Amino acid sequence: MGLDAPADRRTLWPTALIVLVAAFAWLALHAPLFEIDQWHIHGRFTDQAGYVTTARGLLDTGHLRNGIVYPAYLHQPDWRPYMPGHYLTLAASFAAFGWSPLTAVLPSLGAFLLGSLGTFWIGQRIHSKRVGLLAALLFLLHPGMGAYAFTAMAELTFTAAGVLAVGLWLALPPRLRPWCLAPALALPFLYRETGALLILPLLGLLWAEPATRSWKAAGGASAAAVLLLFGLQAWQVAEGKGSIPLTWITHRAFNYVNAFPEPGPELSARELFAAMSANAGRNVELIGSQLRKSPMALEVVGFWLGLVVAGLGLAQGLRRGRRDRFALGAGTLALVVLGLAFFLYDVKAHKGMRGMLFVLPFTSIAAMAWFEGLELGSRPIQRGLALTALVGSALFSHLTLRRAAGEWTADDERSARAIEQIRTWKHDETRLFLCDFALSNDFIGYAVEAYPMPWSFLPVTDETLHLLLDQYTPGTMLLRDSRQGSLLTREAIESHGLSFRGTFEWQGEPLAVFQR
């Protein structure tokens, strides 16, 4: 590796400009498809409702508190599910440019450009200008990156924070890098706790540098990082940051809607391992079924492309006779992220892809280093193969994004009908709107449209409902007649002044409307 080799600085900045122009052109090509002047709060992107309402609430009140009410966390009034980084970034965008769908996606658009440019810079610093260029193109042509760039989700800003942290760390003199490992990890960590795992490729880079290749340097840097990140996490927990319980393992469902869950069985280490293994097995079946059902869907394509890139990166790290410790660290990072997702969470295809996006800049660099090391004949042949692969990747990604944009349009139309249906019931937008959890994919966009109206998932027990409505005045409640696992009674609903107003059919299922 040429970690601190002088490289060809005369052409470095022109090549960086090529990367930036390519990334900007790619966004400009697809912006009309995704209609960035409109909200896309639906389905796989419902987290946006929490992000944007929380960020706007931060500007209005000065408090970082979740904009969507999760009944499970009513005992923690300042509870929020995520680290503060993306909320703060969105709030800065709103403060600078006003409140609109466009300003909500500006951070992701900027992160896409920064991520592309940063991937190039890191790649050329570690390997060569060509590796950096190819890795940057691989980054920006990944359909998941292109799609999430047009959302207010945290995936792109989190990814860009990791790229920026590694890039700035590499810009330091080698003797300072061990001392600055902890601050470098703090930046992505403040977006998502997964950012702490960047220690794997960074330790690989430390060990690749003769000036810092020692157990003392690596051990001291790691210990300092653990202490700093532990302190940051303790501070965030004190400020209201919680952790979503990983109840999927034992109950196959996350607890969002019940503040008084029944105590689960205490699992032994062997039982916990068995439950996690079973969870991984369910996820494999889930991914397989989605692959068979819709092999060209954005999430399925993005997930498998991420796996391929990570595999090539790991191959570079394990290449016989060549020690590429950064590639080994990047490949291990991908395996750890994937393993945590499969063993601990419900990995639907989009969730699996989202996990792979964070590691993509680093696995792309490792994969392109693997490609550069192949013996494919003369330089013209290599260039021809690279150009063919580039054109094919661009076409494939474009078609995938066009297909995704069509799905977004259908989802948007359904969400618009849902909001129109709500407004026919004349909900008082100063009061709480409650929605059955299974309906939230279609109806949660109303939380953004009617901001600062309080919006809550519907509790599943009377006890949690009483706790919720002791804190908020209800206005309208939507619930399914065929709710499985719900213990909520009509008597509890009506005790808070809510009366049955009628039903309407939604997606082939009758929904009951209660209003105060």
Salt bridges, closest charged atoms under 4 A:
ASP4 OD1 - ARG125 NH2 2.92
ASP4 OD1 - ARG177 NH2 3.07
ASP8 OD1 - ARG10 NE 3.62
ASP47 OD2 - ARG354 NH2 3.61
GLU155 OE2 - ARG192 NH1 3.97
GLU155 OE2 - ARG354 NE 3.09
GLU193 OE2 - LYS241 NZ 3.09
GLU299 OE2 - ARG44 NE 2.17
ASP324 OD2 - HIS127 NE2 3.25
ASP346 OD2 - LYS351 NZ 3.77
GLU372 OE2 - ARG130 NH2 3.60
GLU407 OE1 - ARG44 NH2 3.38
GLU407 OE2 - ARG403 NH1 2.76
ASP411 OD2 - HIS42 ND1 3.56
ASP411 OD1 - ARG414 NH2 3.08
ASP412 OD2 - HIS40 ND1 2.63
ASP412 OD1 - HIS42 NE2 3.04
ASP428 OD2 - ARG431 NE 3.65
GLU429 OE2 - ARG423 NE 3.71
ASP436 OD1 - ARG480 NE 3.55
ASP442 OD1 - ARG414 NE 2.72
GLU494 OE2 - ARG490 NE 3.03
